[in-house]
Amino acid sequence: MIRGAAHTGQAATTGTGLSQAPSRLTRQHFALYRGYLDGVSEAQLHASYGDGSTDVRATKRLIDALRDTLSVLARRARDIEAAHLLRLRPGSIPLFDPPPVAAAPTLDEFRERVDPDGVYGESELLALYEDEYPPGTSPAADRRAARNARLRRRQAEALARMEASLAQDPKRDHPVDGWFEPTVAARLNAAGLATIADVVGLIEKRRHRWYTAVPRLGPKGAQRITDWLHFHAHALHYTPSPLILLPRRQWGPEHAALARPSAMGGDDGIVIAPLEALRVPAALDGSNGSNRATGAHFGSDIRAIFAWLDARSASEHTRRAYRREAERLLLWALLEKEKPLSSLDRNECAEYIDTFLANPQPEARWVSTRRGERHLSDWRPFAGALSDRSRESARSILNALCEWLVRKSYLASNPFAGVGRAATPPVFDSAERTLDVPQWQRVLDSVTRDEYTFSEHRDRLALLLAYATGLRRAELAAATTGALSVGRLHGVDGAVCRLTVESARGSSRTVLLPPAVVEALEENLALRGLPGPLACAADTPVLAQARGGLPVTPDGIGKIFKGIFLRAAASFDSDVPGSGRKFREASTHWLRHTHSMHALAQGAALHEVGAGLGHADLSTTSLYVQNEDAGRFLGVENLIRSASSRRKTSESS
């Protein structure tokens, strides 16, 4: 995507449009012309240097314009040799060097070596000699080859002289219309990007989707611009991250761009860095912390934190939240208090919660000016001051961390034990995030059809499964037919289907699938061309994508329910304007609340509902309210059936 810019006053122009010579010669122009002189095909040159919105003819015209421009400028500089050599086309100087001259023996020496007994005649010996030492080229050919080699060398030197005197490097404050094709520059200008610095700023802010802010600039055009930035990285003092055009979901730990050098302090002390990249001097690593217990199991604070994360984080989301708080506290202890985490006392922990988290200072050290990825050198642990609720969440997590470390005999005491709350926890109001029975029936009606596409049927199955079991969206996404089993349940006629759910902590629980859900699952498997649930391969996902049959991701589950609730909201609004507002705020977790409230209302015991939800403590389940499995099972089944029968009755009437 080479383009000259306005204003050097050095380059001549020939013709108009794409054939016009660039008025600013860049190193890319010289790279293009060097490739041309070396005999690279015009198609390949266009692929490497041309504008993707044009064809190879545009690059051919640019080469012609460059030939004329360089010749004129060479004559102006009184470099007549360059003016002549740079107009020579590649075919006029054959690209070969004189062949090396082999050290051939004389005929007598050859005879002594191969025919000491005189077996061969003179003509036979001569033929053998010429086979092994073929005659070289003629003296004229040698002279021509040497001449061509000299011309090629002088031509390359002439182009290098012109490049040294004429080539300009881009600067961040240069206008974009000086460096890109007019159509591309116009699109950038339309998006408010006047200079190269503006383009760099947008890329850094929007990352791999930055081009969506530029009208009519697609991924290919964006790739060419970032390629151009890479080419001029030295001049611009900016190297785009290789991940700029790569979505986050495609990042993996093996990606070379994610490799971050160890953040180890030199003369300036510890460099702020994420937990996985932090390297702490031995004097501050916690091995000799003043609050260390006798016979501690872990050698350092970082090892202790990772052990806690491995043991206590039940999901990746939870792990990230726990890691963030432990990481912040460790960095604060090292950088602000110049001591290991295992040397903090109660007063310092209170200062951290009450003062530092409310206003992390100095801001330049702690607060990021933009969203930074963990592998980038400008990563910072804070986006700003924490609210009272966020500080209370941090206190709760860090108190749990230190309590666990005390139980594991790493810390002698918990320094957060006496630190007061940063905020009063909000009162849990399940009714605000729960659907009553008529609302649930209306939502189920919105996904019920006489005939279904696969996606419509899958969405209805997801709704029934979430409502009947109260599973979290990650658990719904992980459900497979291999986790299904059939058994008996006291008080229920016929076989009952159970789904085993594995938790991130290694434990498992069982939830019941009412017949209505099992029927929907069998229908969905049939749409996929698969046998019944118990006859499928063990890794068959219960909820599958429309294409390929892969499991729906947790984010995909969330989008499914968001769409269901939005359609239900539109249905409510069509009856009474504004009545669907509540449903626009609904999410997957609302179905978990709805399952719990409806099951309890149908007579299920508190401990049964808590077991089905996977609550570790009944106090969590008791928030839903201020006998037996069969009660919960039959109650939810009846509510599903009643909603379906209600729709059929209304249709028949």
TADA-V327835 format. One line per field, one symbol per residue. psi: psi as a letter, one per 20 degrees, with the letter a starting at -180 (. if undefined). burial: + if it has 16 or more other C-alpha atoms within 10 Angstrom, else -. A space follows every 10 residues. Layout:
psi: ???
burial: ???
This chain:
psi: mpprrqnhjh pqqparchip qqioprhhgh hghghghijp qhghhghhir piirahhghg hhgghhgggh gghghhjkmh gghghiipqh iinpmqqpqq oqnqrrhghg ghghmhjkgq rghghhghgh ghmqqrrqhg hghgghghgg ggghghhghh ggghhhpqqq qhjqqhiiir qggghhhghh jjnhrhhggg ggghgicikh iiiopkoahg hhhhghgghg hkgghilpoq pijgjpqhii qriiphiipp qpnpqchjap pprrgiippp qhijiihkqi jqrpkqhqhr gghgghgggh hioirhgggg ggggghgggg hggghhilqr hjjqaghhhg ggghgghino qphhhhpqir opqhiqhjqq iqiaqqrghh hhggggghgh ghgghghjkg qhroiihjpr qhqpqqppnh hhkqprghgg hgghhijprh qqrggggghg gggggghhhk qrhhhghipr hijqqpaqpp ipprqppqpp pprijirrrp qqoqhhgggh gggghhhikq arhiirqhjp qgoqqhpijq qprghhgghg hggghhhhgh gghhgopiij ghhiiqahhh hgggggghgh hjjqqghggh ghikphpihg hihip.qrhh ggghggghhg hhgghgghgh gh.
burial: +++++----- ++-----+++ ++++++++++ -+++++++-- -+--++--++ +----+-+++ ++++++++++ ++++----+- -++-+++--+ --+------- ---------+ +--------- ----+---+- ---------- ----++-++- ++-+++-+++ -++--++-++ -+--++++++ ++-+++-++- +-++++++++ -+++--++++ +--+------ ++-+++-+++ -+---+---+ +-+++----- -------+-- --++-----+ +++++-++++ ---++++-++ +++--+-+-+ ++-+++-++- -++-----+- ++++++++++ ++++----++ ++++---+++ -+++-+++++ ----++++-- -+-+++-+++ ++-+++-+-+ ++++++++++ ++++++-+++ ++++++--+- ++-------+ --+++----+ +++++++--- -----+++++ ++++++++++ ++++-+++++ +++++----- -----+++++ ++-------+ ++++++++-+ +++++----- -++------+ ++++------ ++++--++-+ ++-+++++++ ++-------+ --++-+++++ ++++++++++ -+++++++++ ++++------ +--+----++ +++++++-++ --++------ ---
